[in-house]
C-alpha cells in the first residue's frame, strides 16, 4: 500500500435504496481534505470487495468513495435467494438510484463522479437522477449482445445462458455461482439473458420505460474497453455509449501491451498492479475540471 492510501479511513456502513431496502456498503474516507465524491457501481455478480483497491486509491487522492452491493449480492444478500424478487432494471431503479441520492444528500457540496463497471455502467443511463452526476468513467461497460462478444466465447455464452443457466435457474429459483461468479437472484439472471439475446441489448426491451433517462445525462463520459475482454469488446462498449445522446462519450480501447501486462480482461483493471498506469490515468480524468 502506498503512503496516500495509508491515510484512508474505511468503514462498513449501510444505506437505504430508493424503496427502503438496506444495502451493505463500504465508505473510504480521506483523513485530509475532501475534494470530490465517487460512487463505484459493481458489475453483475461482482461483490464490492473487488473494487476496494481502486476505491482506496481514489480516497488517497482526496475523494470520499463508496462501494456497495446490490440487493441479492454479497452483504446485501438475504438468507435465501429462492423466491427473492428483483431484476437488473430494479437494481438500477432502486439500488443505484438510491446510492446516487444518498451521496448527494450526505455530501451535497462535493462534485459527484460515477464509476460503472459492466452493469454498473449500463445502469447510469436508466437512473432518474443521473443528472446529479458530473463525470462518469465506464470500465468494461457494454451493451452485451452475445453476437458482439469475441471469438468462440459468443457461442459459449449463448449456450450457457439459454440452454444451461436458464433452465437451472427456473428449477432452483436462483442462479448458482458456477454460472455467474456469485449466486444471482432469479429475476436478475432471466432479465440479463433476455437482454443478451437482443441485438441492441437493453435498448430492444420495449418494457424498459427508464431507457428515456439515457438522454438526461449531460456530464462528461469516458468508456474504457480492453482488447482482450470477450465480454465487452469495443463494438459493445460503443453500442452502450450510443444511448447517451446528450453528451459525447469518449471510447478508449486499451491493449494489455499498452498497460504493460499480459492480460486485463473483464475484471483485470481493478488489480493493484495497475495503480501506476491505468488507475492513475483514469483518476486523472475522473477528477479533472
C-alpha positions in Angstrom: 0.0 0.0 0.0 1.3 3.5 -0.8 1.6 6.4 1.6 -1.6 8.1 0.2 -3.8 5.0 0.8 -2.3 4.5 4.3 -4.1 7.8 5.2 -7.6 6.5 4.3 -10.3 5.7 6.8 -12.6 2.6 6.0 -16.0 1.9 7.5 -18.6 -0.7 6.6 -22.0 1.0 6.6 -25.5 0.6 5.2 -27.7 3.0 3.3 -31.3 2.8 2.0 -32.2 2.0 -1.6 -34.9 4.1 -3.2 -37.5 1.7 -1.9 -36.0 1.4 1.6 -34.1 -1.9 1.2 -30.9 -1.8 3.2 -27.7 -2.1 1.2 -24.3 -3.1 2.5 -21.6 -0.6 1.6 -18.0 0.4 2.4 -17.0 4.0 2.9 -13.5 5.1 2.0 -12.7 8.5 3.5 -9.6 10.6 3.2 -8.3 11.7 6.6 -7.3 15.0 5.0 -9.4 17.5 2.9 -12.3 16.0 0.9 -12.2 17.3 -2.6 -14.8 15.2 -4.5 -17.1 12.2 -4.1 -17.0 9.0 -6.2 -19.7 6.3 -6.3 -18.4 2.9 -7.6 -21.1 0.7 -9.1 -20.5 -3.0 -9.5 -20.7 -5.4 -12.4 -23.3 -8.2 -12.3 -22.5 -10.8 -9.6 -19.3 -8.9 -8.5 -19.1 -8.2 -4.8 -17.9 -4.8 -3.7 -14.7 -6.1 -2.2 -13.3 -6.4 -5.8 -13.2 -2.6 -6.0 -11.6 -1.9 -2.7 -8.1 -1.3 -4.0 -9.2 1.3 -6.6 -11.5 2.9 -4.1 -8.6 3.3 -1.6 -6.5 4.8 -4.3 -9.2 7.4 -5.1 -9.7 8.2 -1.4 -5.9 8.7 -1.2 -6.4 11.5 -3.7 -8.9 13.3 -1.6 -12.2 11.6 -2.6 -15.0 10.3 -0.5 -15.7 6.9 -2.1 -18.5 4.4 -1.6 -18.7 0.8 -2.9 -21.8 -1.2 -2.3 -23.6 -4.5 -3.0 -26.8 -4.6 -5.0 -29.7 -6.5 -3.3 -29.1 -10.2 -3.5 -25.3 -9.9 -3.8 -22.6 -10.0 -1.1 -23.5 -8.2 2.1 -26.9 -7.2 0.7 -28.0 -10.8 0.2 -30.9 -12.2 2.1 -30.8 -15.6 3.9 -32.1 -17.3 0.8 -32.3 -16.3 -2.8 -35.1 -18.7 -3.6 -38.2 -16.6 -4.0 -36.3 -13.4 -3.7 -37.7 -11.0 -6.3 -35.5 -8.4 -8.1 -34.0 -7.8 -11.6 -31.3 -5.8 -13.3 -33.7 -3.0 -14.1 -34.8 -2.9 -10.5 -31.1 -2.7 -9.4 -30.9 0.5 -11.4 -34.2 1.9 -10.4 -33.9 1.2 -6.7 -30.3 0.4 -5.7 -28.2 2.6 -7.9 -30.7 5.4 -7.8 -30.7 5.2 -4.0 -26.9 5.2 -4.0 -26.7 8.4 -6.0 -29.4 10.1 -3.8 -27.5 9.0 -0.6 -24.3 10.5 -1.8 -25.9 13.8 -2.9 -27.7 14.1 0.5 -24.6 13.3 2.6 -22.0 15.3 0.7 -24.1 18.0 -1.1 -21.2 20.3 -1.6 -18.8 17.8 -3.3 -18.9 17.1 -7.0 -20.3 13.6 -7.6 -18.4 11.3 -10.0 -19.6 7.9 -11.1 -17.5 4.8 -11.8 -19.5 2.0 -13.5 -18.1 -1.5 -14.1 -20.0 -3.6 -16.7 -23.6 -3.5 -15.5 -22.7 -0.5 -13.3 -22.1 1.4 -16.5 -25.3 0.3 -18.1 -27.3 1.4 -15.0 -26.3 5.1 -15.3 -28.5 5.5 -18.4 -31.5 4.2 -16.6 -31.3 6.4 -13.5 -33.9 9.1 -13.0 -31.3 11.2 -11.1 -28.3 10.7 -13.4 -28.3 14.4 -13.9 -26.8 14.6 -10.4 -23.6 13.0 -11.7 -20.8 15.3 -13.1 -18.4 12.8 -14.6 -18.7 9.1 -15.4 -16.0 6.6 -16.0 -17.0 3.3 -17.5 -14.8 0.2 -17.0 -15.8 -2.5 -19.5 -19.3 -1.1 -19.6 -21.2 -2.5 -22.6 -24.4 -3.4 -24.3 -23.7 -7.1 -24.0 -25.4 -8.7 -27.0 -24.0 -12.1 -27.4 -23.2 -11.7 -31.1 -20.8 -8.8 -30.4 -18.7 -10.9 -28.0 -15.3 -12.1 -29.1 -14.5 -15.3 -31.0 -15.9 -18.6 -29.8 -16.8 -17.1 -26.5 -20.0 -15.7 -28.0 -21.4 -19.2 -28.7 -20.3 -20.5 -25.3 -22.1 -17.6 -23.6 -25.3 -18.1 -25.7 -25.5 -21.8 -25.0 -24.6 -21.4 -21.3 -27.1 -18.7 -20.6 -30.0 -20.0 -22.7 -29.7 -23.8 -22.5 -28.0 -24.4 -19.2 -28.4 -21.3 -16.9 -32.0 -20.5 -17.7 -33.5 -24.0 -17.0 -31.4 -24.4 -13.9 -32.4 -21.0 -12.7 -36.1 -21.8 -13.3 -35.7 -25.1 -11.5 -33.8 -23.8 -8.4 -35.4 -20.4 -8.1 -31.9 -18.7 -8.3 -28.8 -19.0 -10.4 -25.9 -20.9 -8.8 -22.5 -19.2 -8.6 -20.8 -21.6 -11.1 -22.8 -19.9 -13.9 -22.2 -16.2 -12.9 -19.4 -15.7 -10.4 -21.8 -15.4 -7.4 -25.3 -16.7 -6.8 -27.8 -14.4 -8.6 -31.5 -13.8 -7.9 -33.7 -15.5 -10.5 -35.1 -12.3 -12.0 -31.7 -10.8 -12.5 -30.4 -13.7 -14.5 -33.6 -14.1 -16.6 -33.7 -10.4 -17.5 -29.9 -10.4 -18.2 -30.4 -13.4 -20.5 -33.3 -11.7 -22.3 -31.1 -8.6 -23.0 -28.1 -10.7 -24.1 -30.3 -12.2 -26.8 -31.3 -8.8 -28.2 -29.2 -7.3 -30.9 -29.3 -3.9 -29.2 -29.3 -5.4 -25.7 -31.5 -3.5 -23.2 -32.3 -0.9 -26.0 -34.5 -3.6 -27.6 -36.6 -4.1 -24.4 -40.0 -2.5 -25.1 -41.0 -2.9 -21.4 -38.0 -0.8 -20.1 -39.5 2.6 -19.7 -36.4 4.0 -18.0 -34.5 3.9 -21.2 -35.8 7.5 -21.6 -33.3 8.6 -18.9 -30.3 8.0 -21.1 -30.9 11.3 -22.8 -30.9 13.1 -19.4 -27.3 12.5 -18.7 -25.2 15.5 -19.8 -22.0 15.1 -17.9 -18.6 14.0 -19.2 -18.3 10.3 -20.1 -15.2 8.2 -20.8 -15.6 4.5 -21.5 -12.6 2.1 -21.3 -12.6 -1.0 -23.4 -9.9 -3.7 -23.1 -8.8 -5.5 -26.2 -8.7 -8.9 -24.6 -12.1 -8.7 -22.9 -14.5 -11.1 -24.6 -17.5 -9.7 -22.6 -17.1 -6.1 -23.5 -15.4 -5.7 -26.9 -15.2 -2.2 -28.3 -18.4 -2.5 -30.5 -20.4 -3.5 -27.5 -18.9 -0.5 -25.5 -19.8 1.8 -28.4 -23.3 0.5 -28.5 -23.9 1.3 -24.9 -22.4 4.7 -25.3 -24.6 5.4 -28.3 -27.6 5.7 -25.9 -26.1 8.8 -24.2 -27.3 11.3 -26.8 -26.9 14.4 -24.7 -23.1 14.1 -24.3 -20.1 13.0 -26.3 -18.7 9.8 -24.9 -15.0 9.1 -25.4 -14.4 5.4 -26.0 -10.8 4.3 -25.3 -9.6 0.9 -26.3 -6.5 -0.4 -24.3 -4.4 -3.4 -25.1 -2.6 -5.4 -22.4 0.7 -4.4 -24.0 -0.1 -0.7 -23.6 -0.8 -1.4 -19.9 2.4 -3.3 -19.6 0.7 -6.6 -18.6 0.0 -10.0 -20.1 -3.8 -9.7 -19.8 -6.6 -7.4 -18.5 -9.9 -9.0 -19.4 -13.2 -8.0 -17.9 -12.1 -7.6 -14.2 -8.4 -7.1 -14.5 -8.5 -3.3 -14.4 -9.1 -3.5 -10.6 -6.0 -5.4 -9.8 -3.4 -3.4 -7.8 -0.7 -3.9 -10.5 -2.5 -1.2 -12.5 -2.1 1.5 -9.8 0.7 3.5 -11.6 -0.8 3.3 -15.1 -4.4 2.5 -15.6 -5.6 3.7 -12.2 -3.6 6.9 -12.4 -4.7 7.8 -15.9 -8.4 7.1 -15.0 -8.3 9.0 -11.8 -6.6 12.0 -13.5 -9.5 12.1 -16.0 -12.3 11.4 -13.4 -11.1 14.2 -11.1 -10.2 16.8 -13.7 -12.1 20.0 -14.2 
